[in-house]
Amino acid sequence: MTNDFSVADFQREADMAWIFEHCRRIAVVGLSSKPDRASHGVSRFMLAQGYDIVPVNPLEAEVFGRASHPDLASIPGAIDLVNVFRRPEDVPPIVEAAIAKGAKALWLQLGVAHPSIRQARDAGLRVVADRCLMIEWQRLA
């Protein structure tokens, strides 16, 4: 593996379109109950579009009336997409957890990218980085 890392390699429109079509159950890592947070607004929007949102935040009991889980491993059932609202340095263990959980895809929100996402792609996940799920859904819908 090369040390070169380009975020542009993880912003393919084909991957985004595939995710919107095939990923209905979304685990949102870092989802906040605070309405002024990006994680809250984006997740509320995706809920309104018919997606199933699963909160992942050890500091929250519930968000949108849904139980919040401390980590991906504690979520019952399958997850299609892991949507990440965390700092770049927090990404590597999330990548490992998404792979272990059997997620189909990994999405890192605006401003979030880390070379460890290559590991997710190598494991067969569709991966998007440094893009907003809501903005891209609106653009491609």
Protein Blocks (a to p, Z undefined) as FASTA:
>chain_A
ZZbdcfklmmcfklmmmmmmmmmbdcdehiafbfkbmklmmmmmmmmnopacddddfkbf
bgghiacdfbfklpgcjdfbdcddddfklmmmmmmmmmmnopabdcddehiacfklmmmm
mnopacdehiafklmmmmmZZ
